[in-house]
Amino acid sequence: MAGRAIGGAPMTSDWRGGVQRAMLTLAAFVAPPIVLAAILLRSGSWTQLDTLVISGVGVGVPLCGLIRGPIAPRALLVLVTAFAVTFYFLARNGLAAGISVALITLTILASLSSSRSLGVVFIVLTLGGYLAVGVLARHHALTINAAASDPLVLRNWIRIGGINALLAFVLISVVEFVVRRVESNSRAANEALRWLRAAYDRLETTKEDERRFLSHELHDELGQTLTALKLRLQVAARTGGGSGALAQPLEIIDDLIARVRRISLDLRPPLLDEVGLVCALRAYLQSQATMSGLAIEFHADEPHDEIPSRLPADQEIACFRVVQEAITNVLRHARATRIYVHIARSGPRVSLSVRDDGCGFDPVTLDAAATRGHLGVPGMRERIVARGGQFRLMSTPGHGTAVEVDLEVGERAQSVARSMTDSQ
């Protein structure tokens, strides 16, 4: 897929090649009329060398555009040749307006089709060329054809006006091509981004479905099997009188049951599906506080309805996973003594925050951590941004960390997510 975007659209790295092709094509059609106008409408002295030089341009430029071969060398050859010929006529005709327009046009085309560095080189050469011609003319080392820029000669106006119009046509056409290519690449990038976001959503949905399935299997099948095994061992201990010998196996089974229950809750808390986000968070945070010994304060501000409305399932799981990941990070890294979790519903918005009084860190280090495979924070951010929300992480060494989420509810979140994708 190198050099192509998703869906087959060309990537932006190839746009200069398109500019070069467009420039060669236009130059092949425009160069002969410019040369013809310069020859037929010439003024003052005109040497055979002048005719030979400009005729060479009229023949060579179309040939460069029509022959086959690598695009970049041909485009560069056309630019350098046209630039050199323009300097030749600068030394012959002096400050004729058409020459200045030609130099400006060629400099812009060099920057667009090759590189900004070549454009800068053309600018420096133009300045040096004007100064050199001026010095040589001042010392009569050059004979300037003043008649070529005589304002009282009509053919000068016709020639310069026609050449300027053709050069402007070339420049406008190339710039229009660049603009269209940029717009096309932007549309392709937006489409690719929408496709990736849709694929990410499908992946997250699949992951949650698998987690739900594994959670139910662990809780309903393996958990019940272990419980039944424990009961049988207890019965065997009572009837056989070997309670002492079975004490250790029973403790191991109790530990297995607790582990299975904890894994099941981490995969997909049943309360999240049954009664919603707030109850699931409260149960989860209580279990984490019990296991870690850390003080966790939880506050929920819900609408004053008799039965508060549920969030959409994907938004509930996104908020739950953000809290889960934030709590895990605090327990692993923060050396905190207290955690504050707050969730609030206000109209069409949900606000969520997780704060701790731990050691904090420099957020700049997150990029380096992501390159080492630590994707917890980027994963949290992507979950929220993919649903049209805002994610903020604030931390200072020695002053704790805060994770804040603002999320639109329901259909409004989808429209916000789409608008954010279109604007990128």
N, C-alpha and C positions, 0 to 999 in steps of 0.2 A: 504493500500500500504506500510505498515511498513516493513522495511527490504528489499524492492525491489525498483529498479529504474524504470523510465518510460520505457515502452516497455518490462517489465518483467526481466530486467537484475539485478543480485544481487548487492546490495550496498556494499561499501567498508567495512562497519562495520562487515560483516560476513567473511572476508577473513581469519582471524585467525582460525576460525572453519575449513575452507578448508585446511589450513596448518596442523592443528592437524590431520585431517583425512588422509591426504597424508603421514604424518610422521608415524602414526600408521600402515598404510598399508605397507609402505616400511620396517619399523622395523620388522613387522611380517615375511617378506621374508628374510631379511638380517641377523637377529639375529641368527638363527640356523647355517648358514654357518660360521659366526664369532666364535660362541661357539665351533663348530666342529673343526675348524682350531686351536683354542687355545688349545683344549684337545689333538688332534692328534699330533700337532707339538710342544708340550711343551718341555721345556729344564730344566735340573737341578732337584731339589727337587720339588715334587708335592704331596700335602697332599689330604686326602679325603675331607677336608673342601673346598679346592680349587675346586675340582670337583663338590661338592654339590653347591657351590655358583654360579659358572658359568653355571652349568646345570639348575639351577633355572632361570637364565636369558634366556637361550635358550627355556625354556618352558613357562615362565611367560609373556615374551614380545609378542610372537604370540597370546597367550590367550587374552591379553589386546587389541590387534588389532582386534580380531575376535568376542569377546563377544559383546552383545548389551548393550546399556546404554549411559549416557551422555559422550560426546567426551572429554571435557576439563579435567575432573578428571582422565580419563584413560591416556590421553596424559601426564599429569603431573606425574602420577604414573610411567609411563615408563621412563620419563626423570630422576626423582629422583632415581629410582632403578638403572638405568644404571650408573648414576653419583656415587652412593654409591659403586657399584661393582667395578667401575674403580678405586676409591680410595682404595678399598681393595687390588687390584692388584698393585697399586702404592706402598703400604706398603710392598707387597711381592716381587715385581720385580724391584723396584727402578726406575731409569731413562730410562726405555725401551721406545723406540720411539713411539710405538703403543699406549701407555697409554697417552702420551702428545697429540697425534692427537685425541684420543677419547675424552679427556676433552675439547679440543677446539671445536670439532664438537658438543658435547652436549651443550656447552655454547651458540653457535650460534643458535642451534635449540630451546633452551629455550627462547632466545630473540625473535625469529621469531614466535614461536607457542604460547607463553604465554604472556610475557611482557618484556620490557627492564629492568624493576626492577629485574625480576628473572635472567636475563642474568648477571646483575651486581652482584647479590648474588652468582651465580656460579663462577664468576671471583674471588671474594673475598675468597670463599671457596677453590678454586684451589690454590691460593697463600698461604693461611693458611695451606692447606694440604701438599703442597710441603715443607714448612718450618717445619711443625710438623714432617713429615717423616724424613727430613734431621737431625733434632735435635735428634730424637729417634735413628736413625741409627748411628749417631756420638757417642752416649752414649751406643751403643750396646744393646739398649732396643728392637730393631728389628733385625731380621736376614734377610738380603736382598739376594734373589736368584740371584746372579750375573750371573749365567749361562744363565738366560733368556735374557740377553742383550749381550752375548759374540759374538763379530763380527766374530769369526772364526767358529762359528757353522752355517751351511747352513740352518738348519730348522728355526733358528731365523729369518733369512732374508726372508724366504718364509712366515712364520707366520706373521711377522710384515708387510711385503709388501702386503699380501693378506688382512689383517685386515684394513690397511690404505686405500687400494683401495675400499673396501666395504663401509667404512665410508665416503670416498670422494663421492662415488656414492649416498649414502643417502643424503649428504649435497647438492650436485649439483642438485639432483632431487627436493628437497624441495625448494631450491632457484629458480630453474626454474619454479616451480609451483607458487611461489610468484610473479615472474616477469610476468608470463602469466596472473595471476589474476589481477595484477595492470594494465597491458595493456588492458585487457578486461574491467575493470571498467573505465579506461580512455576513451576507445571507447564509452562505454555506456553513460558516462557523456557528451562527445562531441555530441553524437546523441541526448541526452536529451536537451542539450543547443540549438542545431539547431532546435529541435522541438519547444522549448519555444520561440525562436526568430521568427520562422515562425508563431506561434500562436499570438505572440505580434504584428507582422506586420498585420496579419488578423484582430486583434482587433482594431488596429489603423485605418486600412482601413474602417472597419465597423463604427467606431466612426466618421470618417470624412464624410462618406456617410450620416450618420444620421444628422450630423451637417449641411451638405449641404441641406438636405431635410428640416430640421427645419428652416434654414435661409431663404430658398425660401418661405416656408409656411408663416413665420412671415412677410416677406417683401411683398410678392405678395398677400397673402390672408388677413391676419389680418391688415397689414398696409393699404392696399387699402380700406378695410372696414371702418377703423377708419377715413381715409381721406374722404370717401363718407359721413360718419356720420357728420363729421365736416362741409362739404359743405352744407348739408341739414339744420343743425342748423344755419348756417350763413344765408341761404335763409330764414328760418323761422324768424330769428331775424329781417331781413330787411323788410319782408312783414308784420310781426305782430307787429312791433314796440317795441319788447321786448328785444332789444339788451343788455340793462343793466342786465336783469335777466339771459341772456344766456352767459354773459362774462366769468363767472367762469367755467361753463361746457366746454366752448371752450378752456380755458386755460388748463383744465385737459386733454382734448383730444389732444392738442398740446404736452403736456408732455408725454402722452401715445405714440403718434406717434414717438417722439424723443427716448423714451425708447425702443420701438420695433425696430427702426432702429439701435440703438446702440447694442442691443442684437443680431440682425441679423448679424451685421458686426463682432461682437466678435465670433459668432459661425462659420461663414465662409464668409470672405469678398468676394463679387462677383468679385472684380478686380483680385483676385488670380486666378480664373478660366479663366477670360476673357483676361487679358493682362500680367499676370505673377507676379513674386515675387516682383520685384523692385517697380512697381507701387502700388501694394497692401501695401507694407511696407510704402511707402511715404504717402499714404492716411491714413493709420492707425496711423502713428506717428504724422501726423498733427492733427488728431482728439484728440489724447491723449494730445498733447501739448495745444490744445484749452481748453479741459476740466480741465486739472490740473494746467494750468498756468506755467508749467515748460518748460524751453528752451530745445528743442530736436533738435540736429543737425544730419542730415542724409546725408551721402555721398555714392554714388554708382559708382564703377569703373567697367564698362562693356566692353566687346570686341568691337573693332571699326568696327563691321559689320554694314551694313545698317539696317538689321533686326537681332538683337541679338537672338541667339538660346535660347529656353526655357529650364529650368531644368526639369527633370522628375517630375511628379506631387507629388510623395511621398516625394521627396527631397525639393520641394518648400514648401509644408505644414510643413515639419519638421523644416526648417529654420524659417518660419513665426511663428510657435508655440514657438520656442526658444526665438525669439525677444519678442513675446507677453508675455511670462512668465517672461522674464528678466525685461521688462518695468513694469509689474505688481508688481514684487518684489521691484523695485526701488521706485515706488509710495507708496507702503505700508510701507516700512521699512527704506529706505536709508536716508530720509531727505535731498535729493540732490537738487541742484539748476540748474544743467545742465546734460544732457545725450547726449552721442555721439554714433551714430550707423553708422557702416561702413560695406559695403558688396563689395566684389571684385571677379571678374571672371578672372582667369588666366589659360589658357589652360584647362586641365581637372579638375581643382580644383576650389572650391568656398571657400572663407574665409569670415567669419562673426564675428563682434565684437560689443559688447554693453558695454559701459563704463559709469560710473557716478562719480560725485565728492562728494558723500554722506559720511555717517559716517563709512561705511565699517563694517566688522565683522571678527571674527576668523573662518576660514573654518573648523577647528576641530569640531565646534559646529554643523555642518551639519548632522553628524551621529545621534546625540541626537535629532535633529529636525525631522529627518526621522522616528525615533521610536515613535515620538508623532504625526505622521500622516502628517507632512509637506513634501510632496513629489515633490515639484516643481523642485528643482535642480536635484534630481535623475531622474525625468521624462524627463527633458531636455537632460541629459547625455544619457539616454537609447535611446531616439529618434535618436541621432546622432550616437552612437556606433552601434546600430542595422543596420545602413546604411553604416557601414565601415568608419565612420569619427572619428575625434578626438575632444574631448570636454575638455576645460580647464576653471576653475573658479579661479580667483586670487583676494584676498581681504586682506586688512590690516585695523585694527581698526583706524578710523580717516583719511583714505586715499582712500576711495572709493572702488568700486568693478568693475571687468572686467570679462566678459564672452566671450570666444573665441571659434570659431568653424572652423575646416578645414574639407572639405568634398569632396570626389571624385565624379565626375559626371557620371551618367548613369551606364553602365555595369561594369565599373572599380570599382565602389562602391560596387556592389554585390560581385565581386571576392575578394575585400579586406575584406568585412564582413565575407565571408566564410573562408578565411585564418585566420582571427582573431579568429573565433569560433574553427577552427581545432587546433590552437596553444594553446588554453586554457585548 
